[in-house]
Amino acid sequence: MKYLQDLVPGCNKIIVKAGMLDGIINYVQSLQRQVEVNK
């Protein structure tokens, strides 16, 4: 990981944003499952 960070300047921000997006997607999917259960 450190090698990648040295290789690509600013990749830390990209990785953090990707992680945040992943969390948001998981949250939305869990909400969808809850809605389907409550139908």
QUIWOQUI-V108833 format. One record per pair of residues at least 12 apart in sequence whose ideal C-beta (glycine too) atoms are under 10 Angstrom apart, sorted by the first residue. I is the first residue (numbers start at 1). J is the second residue. D is the distance in Angstrom with one decimal. If there is no record, write none. Layout:
# QUIWOQUI-V108833
i:j:d
I:J:D
I:J:D
This chain:
# QUIWOQUI-V108833
i:j:d
1:15:8.4
